[in-house]
Amino acid sequence: MKITVVGIGYVGLSVSILLAQKHHVIALDSDKNKVEQINNRNSFIKDNEIEKFLRSKDLDIIATEDKSLAYKDSKFIIIATPTNYDEISGSFDTSSVEKVIKEILSIRKDVAIIIKSTVPVGFTDELRKMFKYDKIYFSPEFLRETSALYDNLFPSRIIVGGNDSDANLFADTLADCSKKNREDIPILYISSKEAECVKLFSNTYLAMRISFINELDTYSEVHQLNARNIIQGMGYDDRIGNYYNNPSFGYGGYCLPKDTQQLLKNFKDIPNEIIKAVVDSNKTRKQFIANSIIERKIKTVGIYRLVMKKGSDNFRESAILDIIKMLKENNINIVVYEPYSDNIDTSLLENILIEDLENFKRKSELIIANRVSIDLDDVMHKVYSRDLFHNN
């Protein structure tokens, strides 16, 4: 089949490569640099599987800026454009999705449109009414940063908002291109509204788990307890487990901050305590970390890396960015070591980036690190981190 993917970010690129193993994939994006990179089989995303597949696998994929080429004769058009949370409107900015659907339907009236972008609950149904077109489906993605393609190749589940021939074929296509046995992949056909809920509630649950462990860690710091021992003792209970239990400065990244806020917005006029607490807890955690540093009366604080995870180049909604703001508001000098700084556009880092690691170590009286690295082995006496298990 010919399949078109609109938007080549984490989601779009990983699903494009997955499908290009067995189908002809057109990856459409307005970013000329991304198009050139993909056509040259280079990845602009730090992800080992994506880099390896582009470099060494026989993929039937072409990236383009040409909408006419992309939309013509495709069996499926998958939308993976960004839907960032808009603080002013208090909701996802879904304008990119609406624009793409309008463009598609001006050319095609017979194609199945699959939305992979994260959207508010009820959005897909609204689109069907708005465009008077029923072949629009929502199919959530469940990808971890730095392992997006791996999570497509070995899916935890496949969910499609719909249960007709197009929905069935799309789910079968994803399963067929995966590396898992078909019988080992749970496939769920539900309403689009329910599929939208699965996405938002899943990520909010994960954010809740992070927040719980972070509050446990805050309690331990205040009472001078060993949080690692407490977490390990909890983790031996199979109902809790020993994963996703490493404290941090707060959750961040592409999904959790925006998805938790969107779900809270969807809870308007619906009684809730936990959903609101998940959002508020992350703010409280960042303020606690900042206060812990401010109380040390340090003149110059070094920030080792802005990324949320080891092996990543993503700074989006990184907790450390808010902590930097809080420290600067308290007149603390900040220096930052971030080798991927070209990927971030913020005045927050003006005149404080240091490219040389050794120079960074010398200038820093205290080094704060969301995740510890062997880079800091020789200056661990200077390091403040809540990375107790040295994993993501």
Phi, psi and omega in degrees: 000155167267127181231133180253137175240123182258117182099109183251067169262208179305310184290308185297318182291318182293318179288329176297314181293319177306308185287331183289353174293329186230354184225165178274114186248130172253118179260114185258130177206150180274352181273108184300322181296317178297317180300313180296319181298314181294317180293337175268007179060040174245146178259134175265003179246138178278100182203115188302317182292318178299313181299316182294315182294318179296324184282323193235348183265153178275090184255136177265078184223135175231130175262145184206161170257358186273108183292322181298316178297319185292319188275338185293126171068010179285142176282318177233143169241116183260126180259121180228036180283157183290142175230076183288153180284128181262111182298328183290311181278342182071033182201168174298143171274099184264013185299326181294322179294314180298319180297316181296316180297320178299317179295317180299312185287345174284343181250321186233143175232019187222018188247145176277125181254123182248121178268121174254343176298144178284133187225163177293159178295128180095355186295317183296318177298321178297321179296318180300320178289316183301315184262359182052050186216122187270343186273047175242125185232149173251129179228103185292151174253151180229079188243141174262142178298139183078354177221037185296315180290319178304317182289338171282322180289328181233069188291141175289328176192161174238125182234132178231133177277081182156163180210049175247191185296323179292317179298317179296316181295321180295314179298318179298322181294315176300314181296320182294329181272353179281173178260004179266154171293139184307319184290348180265000181252113174293127178241126186235124175254114183223181178289157179299323178299317179293322178295320177297321177294319180304316181297308185290319180289325178299310182290327178290325176297316178296319177297323178297319180296316177299315182297321180298312180296322179294323178288326172301317181293321176300314178301316182296319179297316182297322184260010177056048177253161178270101183298328180300316180297319181294315181296318178297318179298321176293319188294340178289347172283118184301334180288340180257309177082168184249031179239157180058033186242015182268120181301158180212183176279356182141155179281152180201206178097194186288326195250307193300313181299315184285325182289322178294319179293322179294318179297320177300320177298320179292343179273008179307129180069007175251127182304131176201151173232318187292315184299314178297321181296326179298317179292313183293324183299324181293322177295318180297319180298314181297321178293322178297315179299315180299316180297322179299326179280317181301320182296343181281351178057042179272139181280316183235119180251130177264137178255111178271104178072142178258347185289156181280329188227156172296143178076014184247162172234022184258126178250001189300126178056024179299134183302328184295333180295319177291325179294321176301315179302316181296320180292319180294325177296340177258022174059034174267132177290136182238135168233146186232134170250115180211102182295341179258030186296341179297339184275359182238138181241094180208138177289347180302331185262005184299126176067013180238358178282135175237121185277334182269120184298317182294321177296320178300315181297320181294318185285338186273123172283324176226137178246123176254135185222119177297322175228128185282150181223159176298342175305333188256007185305323185278353181231029184298337177294343179263350194270133169246121180208155173251019178281088187278332186248000177054045171216177183274000000 
